[in-house]
């Protein structure tokens, strides 16, 4: 079953600050902030929410259908997608624009400071979700604002159930706009910070928002996650990672597990556990798309972590 993933395709320039941001910030001087973090280590990675979710879903042998707008510098990413067997049919190239670029600095506490240039992503609304895409499930992930709104409406119009995954794009929406997303969506996924921001913006507690959708998922990093669904709250444990190397893209890996579980009719506990496992696999590797376990290896790790297999024989 094809899963449509709307969101950003981006290049991530990742820098590692071998210290802690808090050691270099003066709390009483933030109004005149002028700091420089020396980052001896730097690398460029393939990223973006759509790209990352699609990559992880492909590892699970799912069928990701990516939809995004990209720039004139996209050729290396196109080559990569082809090598992975991921179609680029619905990646629209925008003349005169750069592909979205994220510049991420991570410290020793895994805190991150990110500068993001949207570039071609601002044209996301030029892509349309239509029934002939053949998608049976979708994710509306961080993208151009108008594009996210239109894709949510189009999914709802055509009866395509979708996950609303606002991510770092959440602050650009008003309370009324967020209420519209929640009313249209079947599922909502946020991390703990985004969850608090969603409560603050809408004036409603997450428990109340959860009653408006089939499921509301809140990730808590190393503390696991919880899922509100069917009037219940499912506590999902984290999975111990082989190493804690780089958190970039862990949330996207988790969401790929969610989408896989939903599309295959799994129960919520198993779906959340797969998400946690995918996040733990990702965090042990640098960059959002450099972990490469086989589906069989993922299933084996799931069984070792939870004592059973959620895959049907």
One Martini backbone bead per residue (centre of mass of N, CA, C, O) as a GRO file, in nm:
protein
  313
    1UNK     BB    1   0.094   0.038   0.025
    2UNK     BB    2   0.073   0.361  -0.036
    3UNK     BB    3   0.263   0.638   0.108
    4UNK     BB    4   0.210   0.966   0.153
    5UNK     BB    5   0.478   1.222   0.157
    6UNK     BB    6   0.460   1.532   0.283
    7UNK     BB    7   0.740   1.761   0.239
    8UNK     BB    8   1.068   1.785   0.288
    9UNK     BB    9   1.354   1.853   0.089
   10UNK     BB   10   1.694   1.825   0.219
   11UNK     BB   11   1.983   1.981   0.327
   12UNK     BB   12   2.225   1.888   0.579
   13UNK     BB   13   2.417   2.091   0.791
   14UNK     BB   14   2.642   1.942   1.023
   15UNK     BB   15   2.734   2.050   1.353
   16UNK     BB   16   2.984   2.006   1.614
   17UNK     BB   17   2.979   2.100   1.953
   18UNK     BB   18   3.241   2.044   2.203
   19UNK     BB   19   2.995   2.139   2.396
   20UNK     BB   20   2.790   2.371   2.582
   21UNK     BB   21   2.574   2.617   2.542
   22UNK     BB   22   2.537   2.703   2.849
   23UNK     BB   23   2.849   2.795   2.871
   24UNK     BB   24   2.780   3.058   2.643
   25UNK     BB   25   2.528   3.171   2.805
   26UNK     BB   26   2.374   3.472   2.913
   27UNK     BB   27   2.082   3.520   3.065
   28UNK     BB   28   2.117   3.855   3.103
   29UNK     BB   29   2.218   3.880   2.763
   30UNK     BB   30   2.003   3.802   2.530
   31UNK     BB   31   1.950   4.098   2.408
   32UNK     BB   32   2.285   4.074   2.311
   33UNK     BB   33   2.333   3.845   2.122
   34UNK     BB   34   2.685   3.719   2.055
   35UNK     BB   35   2.776   3.421   1.902
   36UNK     BB   36   3.036   3.157   1.874
   37UNK     BB   37   3.061   2.828   1.736
   38UNK     BB   38   3.298   2.594   1.735
   39UNK     BB   39   3.313   2.355   1.443
   40UNK     BB   40   3.521   2.106   1.346
   41UNK     BB   41   3.259   1.950   1.264
   42UNK     BB   42   3.144   1.862   0.922
   43UNK     BB   43   2.838   1.789   0.732
   44UNK     BB   44   2.656   1.646   0.454
   45UNK     BB   45   2.306   1.575   0.422
   46UNK     BB   46   2.034   1.391   0.375
   47UNK     BB   47   1.695   1.534   0.398
   48UNK     BB   48   1.408   1.587   0.535
   49UNK     BB   49   1.106   1.474   0.616
   50UNK     BB   50   1.033   1.313   0.362
   51UNK     BB   51   1.305   1.177   0.318
   52UNK     BB   52   1.329   1.038   0.599
   53UNK     BB   53   1.065   0.881   0.606
   54UNK     BB   54   1.106   0.732   0.338
   55UNK     BB   55   1.364   0.584   0.413
   56UNK     BB   56   1.247   0.424   0.659
   57UNK     BB   57   1.013   0.289   0.505
   58UNK     BB   58   1.197   0.134   0.311
   59UNK     BB   59   1.337  -0.042   0.527
   60UNK     BB   60   1.038  -0.174   0.587
   61UNK     BB   61   0.906  -0.223   0.299
   62UNK     BB   62   0.768   0.009   0.203
   63UNK     BB   63   0.561   0.269   0.008
   64UNK     BB   64   0.693   0.552  -0.075
   65UNK     BB   65   0.541   0.882  -0.155
   66UNK     BB   66   0.684   1.159  -0.274
   67UNK     BB   67   0.614   1.516  -0.185
   68UNK     BB   68   0.784   1.794  -0.347
   69UNK     BB   69   0.995   2.082  -0.348
   70UNK     BB   70   1.273   2.173  -0.562
   71UNK     BB   71   1.585   2.251  -0.678
   72UNK     BB   72   1.866   2.294  -0.887
   73UNK     BB   73   2.043   2.111  -0.657
   74UNK     BB   74   1.910   1.796  -0.673
   75UNK     BB   75   2.076   1.571  -0.820
   76UNK     BB   76   2.203   1.404  -0.581
   77UNK     BB   77   1.925   1.319  -0.467
   78UNK     BB   78   1.817   1.172  -0.711
   79UNK     BB   79   2.036   0.957  -0.716
   80UNK     BB   80   1.969   0.840  -0.440
   81UNK     BB   81   1.675   0.755  -0.484
   82UNK     BB   82   1.736   0.559  -0.713
   83UNK     BB   83   1.921   0.369  -0.536
   84UNK     BB   84   1.659   0.309  -0.336
   85UNK     BB   85   1.378   0.295  -0.500
   86UNK     BB   86   1.269   0.600  -0.508
   87UNK     BB   87   1.042   0.792  -0.625
   88UNK     BB   88   1.035   1.128  -0.820
   89UNK     BB   89   0.762   1.214  -0.958
   90UNK     BB   90   0.666   1.432  -0.701
   91UNK     BB   91   0.922   1.616  -0.767
   92UNK     BB   92   0.936   1.960  -0.790
   93UNK     BB   93   1.105   2.180  -0.992
   94UNK     BB   94   1.241   2.505  -0.912
   95UNK     BB   95   1.323   2.774  -1.057
   96UNK     BB   96   1.573   2.965  -0.891
   97UNK     BB   97   1.612   2.743  -0.660
   98UNK     BB   98   1.671   2.608  -0.364
   99UNK     BB   99   1.705   2.368  -0.175
  100UNK     BB  100   1.648   2.297   0.117
  101UNK     BB  101   1.820   2.427   0.420
  102UNK     BB  102   2.005   2.291   0.695
  103UNK     BB  103   2.159   2.436   0.995
  104UNK     BB  104   2.323   2.228   1.234
  105UNK     BB  105   2.377   2.252   1.590
  106UNK     BB  106   2.547   2.031   1.816
  107UNK     BB  107   2.575   1.927   2.137
  108UNK     BB  108   2.660   1.726   2.417
  109UNK     BB  109   2.327   1.733   2.489
  110UNK     BB  110   2.162   1.737   2.210
  111UNK     BB  111   2.139   2.013   2.136
  112UNK     BB  112   1.974   2.249   1.905
  113UNK     BB  113   2.070   2.467   1.629
  114UNK     BB  114   1.861   2.614   1.371
  115UNK     BB  115   1.892   2.689   1.026
  116UNK     BB  116   1.638   2.779   0.771
  117UNK     BB  117   1.608   2.730   0.416
  118UNK     BB  118   1.340   2.685   0.207
  119UNK     BB  119   1.297   2.776  -0.075
  120UNK     BB  120   1.121   2.555  -0.264
  121UNK     BB  121   0.917   2.492  -0.030
  122UNK     BB  122   0.731   2.751  -0.083
  123UNK     BB  123   0.598   2.568  -0.341
  124UNK     BB  124   0.415   2.327  -0.236
  125UNK     BB  125   0.127   2.419  -0.352
  126UNK     BB  126   0.190   2.307  -0.652
  127UNK     BB  127   0.107   2.056  -0.522
  128UNK     BB  128  -0.119   1.772  -0.560
  129UNK     BB  129  -0.376   1.591  -0.414
  130UNK     BB  130  -0.480   1.284  -0.565
  131UNK     BB  131  -0.635   0.988  -0.639
  132UNK     BB  132  -0.419   0.888  -0.867
  133UNK     BB  133  -0.186   0.815  -0.662
  134UNK     BB  134  -0.288   0.565  -0.463
  135UNK     BB  135  -0.324   0.651  -0.175
  136UNK     BB  136  -0.406   0.525   0.171
  137UNK     BB  137  -0.186   0.716   0.300
  138UNK     BB  138  -0.072   1.004   0.503
  139UNK     BB  139   0.164   1.285   0.533
  140UNK     BB  140   0.175   1.601   0.708
  141UNK     BB  141   0.462   1.778   0.685
  142UNK     BB  142   0.703   1.982   0.693
  143UNK     BB  143   0.643   2.289   0.509
  144UNK     BB  144   0.482   2.482   0.338
  145UNK     BB  145   0.217   2.637   0.454
  146UNK     BB  146   0.018   2.619   0.214
  147UNK     BB  147   0.078   2.325   0.150
  148UNK     BB  148  -0.023   2.197   0.412
  149UNK     BB  149  -0.312   2.296   0.391
  150UNK     BB  150  -0.385   2.176   0.115
  151UNK     BB  151  -0.310   1.876   0.171
  152UNK     BB  152  -0.514   1.834   0.394
  153UNK     BB  153  -0.767   1.902   0.231
  154UNK     BB  154  -0.719   1.693   0.002
  155UNK     BB  155  -0.723   1.440   0.170
  156UNK     BB  156  -1.007   1.480   0.284
  157UNK     BB  157  -1.159   1.505   0.012
  158UNK     BB  158  -1.034   1.201  -0.083
  159UNK     BB  159  -1.015   0.999   0.169
  160UNK     BB  160  -0.723   1.040   0.304
  161UNK     BB  161  -0.561   0.935   0.550
  162UNK     BB  162  -0.389   1.140   0.809
  163UNK     BB  163  -0.085   1.273   0.930
  164UNK     BB  164  -0.018   1.520   1.163
  165UNK     BB  165   0.320   1.679   1.128
  166UNK     BB  166   0.440   1.978   1.228
  167UNK     BB  167   0.672   2.034   1.399
  168UNK     BB  168   0.868   2.315   1.333
  169UNK     BB  169   0.593   2.445   1.195
  170UNK     BB  170   0.387   2.518   1.422
  171UNK     BB  171   0.433   2.836   1.483
  172UNK     BB  172   0.293   2.937   1.195
  173UNK     BB  173   0.024   2.869   1.342
  174UNK     BB  174  -0.281   2.918   1.430
  175UNK     BB  175  -0.541   2.819   1.608
  176UNK     BB  176  -0.736   2.789   1.367
  177UNK     BB  177  -0.541   2.623   1.188
  178UNK     BB  178  -0.504   2.388   1.387
  179UNK     BB  179  -0.801   2.312   1.407
  180UNK     BB  180  -0.823   2.227   1.114
  181UNK     BB  181  -0.621   2.000   1.111
  182UNK     BB  182  -0.755   1.830   1.336
  183UNK     BB  183  -1.032   1.801   1.185
  184UNK     BB  184  -0.896   1.644   0.931
  185UNK     BB  185  -0.744   1.448   1.089
  186UNK     BB  186  -0.654   1.120   1.217
  187UNK     BB  187  -0.357   1.210   1.302
  188UNK     BB  188  -0.122   1.304   1.572
  189UNK     BB  189   0.224   1.433   1.586
  190UNK     BB  190   0.441   1.491   1.872
  191UNK     BB  191   0.637   1.637   2.081
  192UNK     BB  192   0.665   1.762   2.389
  193UNK     BB  193   0.699   2.056   2.301
  194UNK     BB  194   0.477   2.064   2.083
  195UNK     BB  195   0.250   1.988   2.276
  196UNK     BB  196   0.265   2.246   2.448
  197UNK     BB  197   0.222   2.440   2.209
  198UNK     BB  198  -0.053   2.327   2.125
  199UNK     BB  199  -0.195   2.398   2.387
  200UNK     BB  200  -0.136   2.702   2.388
  201UNK     BB  201  -0.267   2.772   2.107
  202UNK     BB  202  -0.560   2.619   2.155
  203UNK     BB  203  -0.650   2.580   2.470
  204UNK     BB  204  -0.585   2.263   2.481
  205UNK     BB  205  -0.561   1.958   2.576
  206UNK     BB  206  -0.447   1.665   2.461
  207UNK     BB  207  -0.689   1.494   2.554
  208UNK     BB  208  -0.893   1.659   2.387
  209UNK     BB  209  -0.764   1.630   2.109
  210UNK     BB  210  -0.774   1.314   2.101
  211UNK     BB  211  -1.095   1.306   2.065
  212UNK     BB  212  -1.067   1.415   1.746
  213UNK     BB  213  -0.898   1.154   1.700
  214UNK     BB  214  -0.764   0.842   1.666
  215UNK     BB  215  -0.464   0.969   1.724
  216UNK     BB  216  -0.216   1.067   1.976
  217UNK     BB  217   0.130   1.148   1.953
  218UNK     BB  218   0.401   1.137   2.206
  219UNK     BB  219   0.727   1.227   2.223
  220UNK     BB  220   1.022   1.165   2.475
  221UNK     BB  221   1.255   1.025   2.382
  222UNK     BB  222   1.416   0.844   2.626
  223UNK     BB  223   1.106   0.811   2.758
  224UNK     BB  224   0.951   0.773   2.494
  225UNK     BB  225   0.592   0.721   2.468
  226UNK     BB  226   0.252   0.831   2.384
  227UNK     BB  227  -0.089   0.701   2.323
  228UNK     BB  228  -0.393   0.837   2.210
  229UNK     BB  229  -0.661   0.586   2.201
  230UNK     BB  230  -0.978   0.500   2.250
  231UNK     BB  231  -0.955   0.629   2.553
  232UNK     BB  232  -0.648   0.566   2.567
  233UNK     BB  233  -0.318   0.508   2.725
  234UNK     BB  234  -0.010   0.441   2.572
  235UNK     BB  235   0.286   0.305   2.688
  236UNK     BB  236   0.609   0.369   2.540
  237UNK     BB  237   0.904   0.245   2.521
  238UNK     BB  238   1.218   0.261   2.499
  239UNK     BB  239   1.519   0.194   2.311
  240UNK     BB  240   1.817   0.083   2.342
  241UNK     BB  241   2.099   0.208   2.227
  242UNK     BB  242   2.409   0.139   2.101
  243UNK     BB  243   2.419   0.457   2.048
  244UNK     BB  244   2.484   0.814   2.106
  245UNK     BB  245   2.524   1.040   1.828
  246UNK     BB  246   2.242   1.140   1.658
  247UNK     BB  247   1.919   1.304   1.657
  248UNK     BB  248   1.891   1.344   1.366
  249UNK     BB  249   1.577   1.204   1.259
  250UNK     BB  250   1.423   1.042   1.483
  251UNK     BB  251   1.131   1.139   1.441
  252UNK     BB  252   1.109   1.028   1.150
  253UNK     BB  253   1.156   0.733   1.219
  254UNK     BB  254   0.913   0.705   1.401
  255UNK     BB  255   0.698   0.781   1.181
  256UNK     BB  256   0.751   0.540   1.002
  257UNK     BB  257   0.651   0.335   1.206
  258UNK     BB  258   0.367   0.441   1.224
  259UNK     BB  259   0.286   0.413   0.924
  260UNK     BB  260   0.334   0.112   0.909
  261UNK     BB  261   0.136   0.022   1.129
  262UNK     BB  262  -0.118   0.151   1.012
  263UNK     BB  263  -0.107   0.017   0.720
  264UNK     BB  264  -0.100  -0.288   0.880
  265UNK     BB  265  -0.297  -0.297   1.141
  266UNK     BB  266  -0.180  -0.232   1.403
  267UNK     BB  267  -0.137  -0.193   1.710
  268UNK     BB  268  -0.041   0.064   1.917
  269UNK     BB  269   0.191  -0.066   2.069
  270UNK     BB  270   0.347  -0.175   1.821
  271UNK     BB  271   0.370   0.089   1.668
  272UNK     BB  272   0.529   0.245   1.886
  273UNK     BB  273   0.764   0.043   1.906
  274UNK     BB  274   0.866   0.078   1.621
  275UNK     BB  275   0.930   0.374   1.648
  276UNK     BB  276   1.139   0.343   1.875
  277UNK     BB  277   1.331   0.159   1.722
  278UNK     BB  278   1.395   0.349   1.486
  279UNK     BB  279   1.518   0.571   1.665
  280UNK     BB  280   1.749   0.392   1.789
  281UNK     BB  281   1.887   0.329   1.522
  282UNK     BB  282   1.946   0.621   1.427
  283UNK     BB  283   2.113   0.744   1.678
  284UNK     BB  284   2.377   0.555   1.605
  285UNK     BB  285   2.389   0.761   1.363
  286UNK     BB  286   2.493   0.971   1.138
  287UNK     BB  287   2.248   1.119   1.039
  288UNK     BB  288   1.925   1.052   0.883
  289UNK     BB  289   2.054   0.829   0.631
  290UNK     BB  290   2.285   0.590   0.753
  291UNK     BB  291   2.105   0.377   0.825
  292UNK     BB  292   2.098  -0.002   0.720
  293UNK     BB  293   1.880  -0.203   0.787
  294UNK     BB  294   1.709  -0.467   0.756
  295UNK     BB  295   1.406  -0.601   0.795
  296UNK     BB  296   1.509  -0.850   0.948
  297UNK     BB  297   1.670  -0.688   1.160
  298UNK     BB  298   1.432  -0.531   1.273
  299UNK     BB  299   1.266  -0.773   1.365
  300UNK     BB  300   1.480  -0.889   1.556
  301UNK     BB  301   1.498  -0.637   1.741
  302UNK     BB  302   1.206  -0.638   1.827
  303UNK     BB  303   1.205  -0.917   1.963
  304UNK     BB  304   1.431  -0.852   2.171
  305UNK     BB  305   1.284  -0.601   2.303
  306UNK     BB  306   0.960  -0.745   2.329
  307UNK     BB  307   0.913  -1.076   2.276
  308UNK     BB  308   0.800  -1.019   1.977
  309UNK     BB  309   0.609  -1.031   1.672
  310UNK     BB  310   0.422  -0.813   1.450
  311UNK     BB  311   0.461  -0.996   1.225
  312UNK     BB  312   0.325  -1.179   0.987
  313UNK     BB  313   0.369  -1.500   0.849
   0.00000   0.00000   0.00000
